[in-house]
Amino acid sequence: MDSSELNRLYDFSGKTVVITGGTGILGGEVACALVGCGANVAILARRMEPAEHLLELMGGRANRAVAISADVMDLESLRKAAETVREKFGGVDCLVNAAGGNKPQATTGGDLRFFDLPADVLRYVFDLNLMGTILPSQVFGKMMAEKGEGVILNFSSMSAIRPLTRVVAYSAAKAAVNSLTQWLAVHVAQEYSPRIRVNAVAPGFFLTKQNRFLLTEEKTGDLTARGKAIIGHTPMGRFGQPEDLVGAVLWLLSPASAFVTGIVLPVDGGFSAFSGV
Ligand SMILES: NC(=O)c1ccc[n+]([C@@H]2O[C@H](COP(=O)([O-])OP(=O)(O)OC[C@H]3O[C@@H](n4cnc5c(N)ncnc54)[C@H](OP(=O)(O)O)[C@@H]3O)[C@@H](O)[C@H]2O)c1
């Protein structure tokens, strides 16, 4: 292999990537990187205002991007989004399932005991992370099955490997995402095509709106005890930056990982490798 062959592997020109949660801190970074590597990108989220900002950031490349309002927990809205993607780009090559997150009311601590966590909020977090990965995989995975190739990339978490304290539904749902990643990788390769792959990335700790309330003090912005514990347990000694994820995502979406399926790749500054001693 020479450098021009290597560059070709990471040239996404003519490929279409759907990114759920594409307006989020991590999903947005992935969307910009993919457009920069030549891809057509469909950004799915419920609210469209953050997408406007993202399209502005893409500048002249934004003509290869489209923002579509869709709810990953609503099959009908995903089907409509798939039709829009088909009309605009002709099909789909990759799906990035980045929509997900936690809710403060599904988090133990203070007055909120495990016994009192409201069932509807627990169910919401479970559905968002697990069903919100399964349903887009059904809709866009079917399009991949029709043409016999494609890549699905899920977003897992450190809390899937060993559950983090306080975030009960989130941890259980992300553990289920790991299981789903392996199950679906085997299923699509055996039933549809060995050229359809399913993998996941497990980001370590990135400061975003879903975890800011857990990791920093609202008034001062200082690290909470939990934030300090995370940094202390991350051998690289810092939170991740969204761009830290991009290399792993591009690798797993590209033909450079053509023989890789069913894995969950940590991008965590060493958090999952460190025993704490
Ligand atoms: N940040 C971290 O440290 C970290 C660590 C490990 C794993 N992760 C995982 O990485 C993924 C991305 O996280 P992030 O930090 O980028 O999240 P984020 O900044 O909170 O963004 C979440 C994205 O998901 C979308 N979304 C939420 N609910 C949705 C729904 N029902 N239907 C469609 N879209 C929905 C949001 O847009 P709308 O609200 O407009 O729909 C937004 O685009 C998540 O799965 C998260 O669990 C994050």
Ligand as a Chemical Component Dictionary entry (heavy atoms), coordinates in Angstrom:
data_LIG
# 
_chem_comp.id                   LIG 
_chem_comp.type                 NON-POLYMER 
_chem_comp.pdbx_formal_charge   0 
_chem_comp.three_letter_code    LIG 
# 
loop_
_chem_comp_atom.comp_id 
_chem_comp_atom.atom_id 
_chem_comp_atom.alt_atom_id 
_chem_comp_atom.type_symbol 
_chem_comp_atom.charge 
_chem_comp_atom.model_Cartn_x 
_chem_comp_atom.model_Cartn_y 
_chem_comp_atom.model_Cartn_z 
_chem_comp_atom.pdbx_ordinal 
LIG N1  N1  N 0  -20.635 13.024 25.530 1  
LIG C1  C1  C 0  -20.071 11.964 26.096 2  
LIG O1  O1  O 0  -19.189 12.053 26.960 3  
LIG C2  C2  C 0  -20.493 10.601 25.652 4  
LIG C3  C3  C 0  -19.834 9.518  26.182 5  
LIG C4  C4  C 0  -20.191 8.242  25.806 6  
LIG C5  C5  C 0  -21.202 8.079  24.880 7  
LIG N2  N2  N 1  -21.860 9.142  24.381 8  
LIG C6  C6  C 0  -22.921 8.874  23.403 9  
LIG O2  O2  O 0  -22.572 9.488  22.184 10 
LIG C7  C7  C 0  -23.759 9.859  21.481 11 
LIG C8  C8  C 0  -23.690 11.324 21.108 12 
LIG O3  O3  O 0  -23.574 12.064 22.298 13 
LIG P1  P1  P 0  -23.431 13.657 22.319 14 
LIG O4  O4  O 0  -22.652 13.941 23.536 15 
LIG O5  O5  O -1 -22.999 14.174 21.002 16 
LIG O6  O6  O 0  -24.952 14.071 22.601 17 
LIG P2  P2  P 0  -25.622 15.496 22.548 18 
LIG O7  O7  O 0  -24.655 16.588 22.276 19 
LIG O8  O8  O 0  -26.486 15.571 23.761 20 
LIG O9  O9  O 0  -26.567 15.347 21.255 21 
LIG C9  C9  C 0  -27.596 14.422 21.203 22 
LIG C10 C10 C 0  -28.124 14.382 19.776 23 
LIG O10 O10 O 0  -29.161 13.409 19.692 24 
LIG C11 C11 C 0  -30.336 14.027 19.164 25 
LIG N3  N3  N 0  -31.498 13.357 19.726 26 
LIG C12 C12 C 0  -31.835 13.233 21.027 27 
LIG N4  N4  N 0  -33.003 12.575 21.127 28 
LIG C13 C13 C 0  -33.392 12.272 19.862 29 
LIG C14 C14 C 0  -34.513 11.622 19.295 30 
LIG N5  N5  N 0  -35.485 11.102 20.051 31 
LIG N6  N6  N 0  -34.582 11.496 17.952 32 
LIG C15 C15 C 0  -33.613 12.020 17.172 33 
LIG N7  N7  N 0  -32.527 12.641 17.634 34 
LIG C16 C16 C 0  -32.428 12.776 18.963 35 
LIG C17 C17 C 0  -30.219 15.503 19.585 36 
LIG O11 O11 O 0  -30.993 16.378 18.785 37 
LIG P3  P3  P 0  -32.528 16.759 19.161 38 
LIG O12 O12 O 0  -32.583 16.912 20.654 39 
LIG O13 O13 O 0  -32.815 18.004 18.406 40 
LIG O14 O14 O 0  -33.355 15.624 18.665 41 
LIG C18 C18 C 0  -28.733 15.710 19.326 42 
LIG O15 O15 O 0  -28.507 15.852 17.947 43 
LIG C19 C19 C 0  -24.914 9.502  22.423 44 
LIG O16 O16 O 0  -25.416 8.230  22.080 45 
LIG C20 C20 C 0  -24.268 9.451  23.770 46 
LIG O17 O17 O 0  -24.975 8.621  24.663 47 
LIG C21 C21 C 0  -21.527 10.421 24.741 48 
# 
loop_
_chem_comp_bond.comp_id 
_chem_comp_bond.atom_id_1 
_chem_comp_bond.atom_id_2 
_chem_comp_bond.value_order 
_chem_comp_bond.pdbx_ordinal 
LIG N1  C1  SING 1  
LIG C1  O1  DOUB 2  
LIG C1  C2  SING 3  
LIG C2  C3  SING 4  
LIG C2  C21 DOUB 5  
LIG C3  C4  DOUB 6  
LIG C4  C5  SING 7  
LIG C5  N2  DOUB 8  
LIG N2  C6  SING 9  
LIG N2  C21 SING 10 
LIG C6  O2  SING 11 
LIG C6  C20 SING 12 
LIG O2  C7  SING 13 
LIG C7  C8  SING 14 
LIG C7  C19 SING 15 
LIG C8  O3  SING 16 
LIG O3  P1  SING 17 
LIG P1  O4  DOUB 18 
LIG P1  O5  SING 19 
LIG P1  O6  SING 20 
LIG O6  P2  SING 21 
LIG P2  O7  DOUB 22 
LIG P2  O8  SING 23 
LIG P2  O9  SING 24 
LIG O9  C9  SING 25 
LIG C9  C10 SING 26 
LIG C10 O10 SING 27 
LIG C10 C18 SING 28 
LIG O10 C11 SING 29 
LIG C11 N3  SING 30 
LIG C11 C17 SING 31 
LIG N3  C12 SING 32 
LIG N3  C16 SING 33 
LIG C12 N4  DOUB 34 
LIG N4  C13 SING 35 
LIG C13 C14 SING 36 
LIG C13 C16 DOUB 37 
LIG C14 N5  SING 38 
LIG C14 N6  DOUB 39 
LIG N6  C15 SING 40 
LIG C15 N7  DOUB 41 
LIG N7  C16 SING 42 
LIG C17 O11 SING 43 
LIG C17 C18 SING 44 
LIG O11 P3  SING 45 
LIG P3  O12 DOUB 46 
LIG P3  O13 SING 47 
LIG P3  O14 SING 48 
LIG C18 O15 SING 49 
LIG C19 O16 SING 50 
LIG C19 C20 SING 51 
LIG C20 O17 SING 52 
# 
